[in-house]
Amino acid sequence: MQDLFKSIPHKFPAKDKALIEKAIEFATKAHTGQKRKSGEDFVQHPISAATILGQIFPDTATICATILHDITEDTETSHENLEKEFGEEIAKLVDGVTKLGHVRLRNSKDEYYVENLRKMFIATSQDVRVMLIKLADRLHNMRTLHALSDEKQQKIASETLEMYAPIAGRLGIGSWKDELEDLSFQIVSPKEYNETKEALQTELAKRDKNIKEMQKELSQILKLEGIKFEEITGRTKRIYSLSKKLLRYENDITKIYDLHALRIITRSTGDCYAVLGIIHKHFNPVPGRVKDFIATPKPNGYQSIHTTVFDKSGEVFEVQIRTDLMHETAERGIAAHWFYEEKGKPKQLEKGQTWFAELRAWQEEMAAHPEEFLEGLKVDFFKDRIFVLTPKGDVKDLPVGASVIDFAFAVHSDLGYQMMGAKIGGKIAKITDELKQGDVVEILKSKKAATPSRDWLLAAKTSHARSLIRKYLQENDKGIFQRVRELKLQDISSSLPTFFRKK
C-alpha cells in the first residue's frame, strides 16, 4: 500500500487516500487464495496496474477502479455490492473494464474479430478512463508475460502491437506506447529485436562523446544569449521505432539522424522559437528538416519543434524544443493537464473523450460494411496523419495517402458531391491526386451535381469519403433499376446487375 503512494507523484487528500486504501483492502480480501501464473498473489497485479496508471493520471476514482478491475469477473463480488461499497462512478468504470475484458483480439482471421473491435470501442467511448485502465492493465501484463507459455506470449504480444500500442499512441501517451511496442516486439520478432538493439548500442557508443559535447555547448550558448531554460536532456530512439525506420533506409543506421536527440525544455512558447533561432545562428541546419508541431500539433496533442543541425565537426544532431507542459503532454497524453489544473474535468481528457465519440459515430456509419471496419480503423485512426489547409487557412486532419477526394468530403459532404476539379498550391490538379503535408487545396465546384464513379472509390482513403461515394452509387443504381421496372422491361432486368457491376 505504501509502495503505491510512494510511486505516484501526487499528494492525495486524506479522504482520497482512505478510499484507495479501502479499495486495496477490499481487493486483497476478495482475491484471497488466488495466484498468478508466476506464483505471486493475484492482487499484486491490479495494485501494480493502479500504480502504473497513477503515475500519469492520479485520479482517485480511476485508481480505485484499476485496483478493483478484476473483482466482479474473478471473485464472488457483484456489481451491486461494488456500487454499494464504492459508489456508482467507480462501479461503472469497473463494469466498463469487465466488458472490455470479454473482447478477444488475438486472431484477426476470426470471423468475430471485426465485431469484437466494435464492442471494444463502443465500451471505451462511454468513458475514456476505461481505456486508460485497460492500457495500464495490459502494460503490467506485458511486463510479467514471461510466466505464460510461448504460444500465449506470442498471441498477447501480437495483439498488443496491433491494437493497444497504437491506441496509447493515438491518445498521446508516448511513454506507454513506446514500452508496449518494445516489449511486444521482443516477443513477436526476437531475432530482429536483438539485431536492432545491438546496432543501436554500437552506433550510440560511437556518438556518445559528441552527444555530451553538443549538450554542453548548447547549454553554454543559450546562457550566453540570455535564454532561460529548464533543462537539456537526451532521448534515445526506441528499438521498435528504430526497426521501422531502418526499413526506409535500407538498414543503414548511419543515415538515421535522431538515434539520440537533444531535448531542450523551455519556460514559454516564445522561448521555443527564440531557442530555434539561436541554434540556427550557431549551427548550420539540415535543409528541410525543421518540423513545427507547436503551430500545427499532431492529432494526439503532441507539440514540439524539431530541427536537425550539423555540429562543428560535421556530425548531425536532432534537437527537440518544447515547454514543460508540452513535454508532459508528449509523455502523458490526454492525462497531462491533470498535473497543471486539478479543478474540474481535465481539458485533455475531454479531447480524448471527443475522439472516442467520433470513433463511435463513425463505426455506426460503417455498420452496413463490417468487412471495411478493421481496414478503416487502421487507416483513419492509427496511420500517420497529414495536415492539409483550405484557402482560408482551415486545417484538415487526414491520413497519409489521402487524396483530393478525401479532402473535399472532409470539408463538407456537399462539396464532395459538387467537385469538378481542384487546385493544389494554386496549380490545377486531379481530384485523385495524393496530398502532402501542408498542401493548400482549393476545390473547384460545378453548378451541376458531380457524378462520383467507382474510380473515386478507389482513390478515396478515408471511410467517411468512401461511405458517401458508395451511398451515391447505390442510390443511383437503384434509380436506374426503378426506371427499368417502370418501363416494364422485365425480360432484360435479370441481366442488368451483371452489366452494371462491370461498368
CORWO-V730422 format. One record per residue. N is the residue number from 1. SS is DSSP state (~ for helix, > for strand, _ for the rest). Layout:
BEGIN
n:N ss:SS
n:N ss:SS
END
This chain:
BEGIN
n:1 ss:_
n:2 ss:~
n:3 ss:~
n:4 ss:~
n:5 ss:~
n:6 ss:~
n:7 ss:~
n:8 ss:_
n:9 ss:_
n:10 ss:_
n:11 ss:_
n:12 ss:_
n:13 ss:_
n:14 ss:~
n:15 ss:~
n:16 ss:~
n:17 ss:~
n:18 ss:~
n:19 ss:~
n:20 ss:~
n:21 ss:~
n:22 ss:~
n:23 ss:~
n:24 ss:~
n:25 ss:~
n:26 ss:~
n:27 ss:~
n:28 ss:~
n:29 ss:~
n:30 ss:~
n:31 ss:_
n:32 ss:_
n:33 ss:_
n:34 ss:_
n:35 ss:>
n:36 ss:_
n:37 ss:_
n:38 ss:_
n:39 ss:_
n:40 ss:_
n:41 ss:>
n:42 ss:_
n:43 ss:~
n:44 ss:~
n:45 ss:~
n:46 ss:~
n:47 ss:~
n:48 ss:~
n:49 ss:~
n:50 ss:~
n:51 ss:~
n:52 ss:~
n:53 ss:~
n:54 ss:~
n:55 ss:_
n:56 ss:_
n:57 ss:_
n:58 ss:_
n:59 ss:_
n:60 ss:~
n:61 ss:~
n:62 ss:~
n:63 ss:~
n:64 ss:~
n:65 ss:~
n:66 ss:~
n:67 ss:~
n:68 ss:_
n:69 ss:_
n:70 ss:_
n:71 ss:~
n:72 ss:~
n:73 ss:~
n:74 ss:~
n:75 ss:_
n:76 ss:_
n:77 ss:_
n:78 ss:_
n:79 ss:~
n:80 ss:~
n:81 ss:~
n:82 ss:~
n:83 ss:~
n:84 ss:~
n:85 ss:~
n:86 ss:~
n:87 ss:_
n:88 ss:~
n:89 ss:~
n:90 ss:~
n:91 ss:~
n:92 ss:~
n:93 ss:~
n:94 ss:~
n:95 ss:~
n:96 ss:~
n:97 ss:~
n:98 ss:~
n:99 ss:~
n:100 ss:~
n:101 ss:~
n:102 ss:_
n:103 ss:_
n:104 ss:_
n:105 ss:_
n:106 ss:_
n:107 ss:_
n:108 ss:_
n:109 ss:_
n:110 ss:_
n:111 ss:_
n:112 ss:_
n:113 ss:~
n:114 ss:~
n:115 ss:~
n:116 ss:~
n:117 ss:~
n:118 ss:~
n:119 ss:~
n:120 ss:~
n:121 ss:~
n:122 ss:~
n:123 ss:~
n:124 ss:~
n:125 ss:~
n:126 ss:_
n:127 ss:_
n:128 ss:~
n:129 ss:~
n:130 ss:~
n:131 ss:~
n:132 ss:~
n:133 ss:~
n:134 ss:~
n:135 ss:~
n:136 ss:~
n:137 ss:~
n:138 ss:~
n:139 ss:~
n:140 ss:~
n:141 ss:~
n:142 ss:~
n:143 ss:~
n:144 ss:_
n:145 ss:~
n:146 ss:~
n:147 ss:~
n:148 ss:_
n:149 ss:_
n:150 ss:~
n:151 ss:~
n:152 ss:~
n:153 ss:~
n:154 ss:~
n:155 ss:~
n:156 ss:~
n:157 ss:~
n:158 ss:~
n:159 ss:~
n:160 ss:~
n:161 ss:~
n:162 ss:~
n:163 ss:~
n:164 ss:~
n:165 ss:~
n:166 ss:~
n:167 ss:~
n:168 ss:~
n:169 ss:~
n:170 ss:~
n:171 ss:_
n:172 ss:_
n:173 ss:_
n:174 ss:~
n:175 ss:~
n:176 ss:~
n:177 ss:~
n:178 ss:~
n:179 ss:~
n:180 ss:~
n:181 ss:~
n:182 ss:~
n:183 ss:~
n:184 ss:~
n:185 ss:~
n:186 ss:~
n:187 ss:~
n:188 ss:~
n:189 ss:_
n:190 ss:~
n:191 ss:~
n:192 ss:~
n:193 ss:~
n:194 ss:~
n:195 ss:~
n:196 ss:~
n:197 ss:~
n:198 ss:~
n:199 ss:~
n:200 ss:~
n:201 ss:~
n:202 ss:~
n:203 ss:~
n:204 ss:~
n:205 ss:~
n:206 ss:~
n:207 ss:~
n:208 ss:~
n:209 ss:~
n:210 ss:~
n:211 ss:~
n:212 ss:~
n:213 ss:~
n:214 ss:~
n:215 ss:~
n:216 ss:~
n:217 ss:~
n:218 ss:~
n:219 ss:~
n:220 ss:~
n:221 ss:~
n:222 ss:~
n:223 ss:~
n:224 ss:~
n:225 ss:_
n:226 ss:_
n:227 ss:_
n:228 ss:_
n:229 ss:>
n:230 ss:>
n:231 ss:>
n:232 ss:>
n:233 ss:>
n:234 ss:>
n:235 ss:>
n:236 ss:>
n:237 ss:_
n:238 ss:_
n:239 ss:~
n:240 ss:~
n:241 ss:~
n:242 ss:~
n:243 ss:~
n:244 ss:~
n:245 ss:~
n:246 ss:~
n:247 ss:~
n:248 ss:~
n:249 ss:_
n:250 ss:_
n:251 ss:_
n:252 ss:_
n:253 ss:~
n:254 ss:~
n:255 ss:~
n:256 ss:_
n:257 ss:_
n:258 ss:_
n:259 ss:_
n:260 ss:>
n:261 ss:>
n:262 ss:>
n:263 ss:>
n:264 ss:>
n:265 ss:>
n:266 ss:>
n:267 ss:_
n:268 ss:_
n:269 ss:~
n:270 ss:~
n:271 ss:~
n:272 ss:~
n:273 ss:~
n:274 ss:~
n:275 ss:~
n:276 ss:~
n:277 ss:~
n:278 ss:~
n:279 ss:~
n:280 ss:~
n:281 ss:~
n:282 ss:~
n:283 ss:_
n:284 ss:>
n:285 ss:>
n:286 ss:_
n:287 ss:_
n:288 ss:_
n:289 ss:_
n:290 ss:_
n:291 ss:>
n:292 ss:>
n:293 ss:_
n:294 ss:_
n:295 ss:_
n:296 ss:_
n:297 ss:_
n:298 ss:_
n:299 ss:_
n:300 ss:_
n:301 ss:_
n:302 ss:_
n:303 ss:_
n:304 ss:_
n:305 ss:>
n:306 ss:>
n:307 ss:>
n:308 ss:>
n:309 ss:>
n:310 ss:>
n:311 ss:_
n:312 ss:_
n:313 ss:_
n:314 ss:_
n:315 ss:_
n:316 ss:>
n:317 ss:>
n:318 ss:>
n:319 ss:>
n:320 ss:>
n:321 ss:>
n:322 ss:>
n:323 ss:>
n:324 ss:~
n:325 ss:~
n:326 ss:~
n:327 ss:~
n:328 ss:~
n:329 ss:~
n:330 ss:~
n:331 ss:~
n:332 ss:~
n:333 ss:~
n:334 ss:~
n:335 ss:~
n:336 ss:~
n:337 ss:~
n:338 ss:~
n:339 ss:~
n:340 ss:_
n:341 ss:_
n:342 ss:_
n:343 ss:_
n:344 ss:_
n:345 ss:_
n:346 ss:_
n:347 ss:~
n:348 ss:~
n:349 ss:~
n:350 ss:~
n:351 ss:~
n:352 ss:~
n:353 ss:~
n:354 ss:~
n:355 ss:~
n:356 ss:~
n:357 ss:~
n:358 ss:~
n:359 ss:~
n:360 ss:~
n:361 ss:~
n:362 ss:~
n:363 ss:~
n:364 ss:~
n:365 ss:~
n:366 ss:~
n:367 ss:~
n:368 ss:~
n:369 ss:_
n:370 ss:~
n:371 ss:~
n:372 ss:~
n:373 ss:~
n:374 ss:~
n:375 ss:~
n:376 ss:~
n:377 ss:~
n:378 ss:~
n:379 ss:~
n:380 ss:~
n:381 ss:~
n:382 ss:~
n:383 ss:_
n:384 ss:_
n:385 ss:>
n:386 ss:>
n:387 ss:>
n:388 ss:>
n:389 ss:>
n:390 ss:>
n:391 ss:_
n:392 ss:_
n:393 ss:_
n:394 ss:_
n:395 ss:>
n:396 ss:>
n:397 ss:>
n:398 ss:>
n:399 ss:>
n:400 ss:_
n:401 ss:_
n:402 ss:_
n:403 ss:>
n:404 ss:~
n:405 ss:~
n:406 ss:~
n:407 ss:~
n:408 ss:~
n:409 ss:~
n:410 ss:~
n:411 ss:~
n:412 ss:_
n:413 ss:~
n:414 ss:~
n:415 ss:~
n:416 ss:~
n:417 ss:~
n:418 ss:_
n:419 ss:>
n:420 ss:>
n:421 ss:>
n:422 ss:>
n:423 ss:>
n:424 ss:>
n:425 ss:_
n:426 ss:_
n:427 ss:>
n:428 ss:>
n:429 ss:>
n:430 ss:_
n:431 ss:_
n:432 ss:_
n:433 ss:_
n:434 ss:>
n:435 ss:_
n:436 ss:_
n:437 ss:_
n:438 ss:_
n:439 ss:_
n:440 ss:>
n:441 ss:>
n:442 ss:>
n:443 ss:>
n:444 ss:>
n:445 ss:>
n:446 ss:_
n:447 ss:_
n:448 ss:_
n:449 ss:_
n:450 ss:_
n:451 ss:_
n:452 ss:_
n:453 ss:_
n:454 ss:~
n:455 ss:~
n:456 ss:~
n:457 ss:~
n:458 ss:~
n:459 ss:~
n:460 ss:_
n:461 ss:_
n:462 ss:_
n:463 ss:~
n:464 ss:~
n:465 ss:~
n:466 ss:~
n:467 ss:~
n:468 ss:~
n:469 ss:~
n:470 ss:~
n:471 ss:~
n:472 ss:~
n:473 ss:~
n:474 ss:~
n:475 ss:~
n:476 ss:~
n:477 ss:~
n:478 ss:~
n:479 ss:~
n:480 ss:~
n:481 ss:~
n:482 ss:~
n:483 ss:~
n:484 ss:~
n:485 ss:~
n:486 ss:~
n:487 ss:_
n:488 ss:_
n:489 ss:_
n:490 ss:~
n:491 ss:~
n:492 ss:~
n:493 ss:~
n:494 ss:~
n:495 ss:~
n:496 ss:~
n:497 ss:~
n:498 ss:~
n:499 ss:~
n:500 ss:~
n:501 ss:~
n:502 ss:~
n:503 ss:_
END
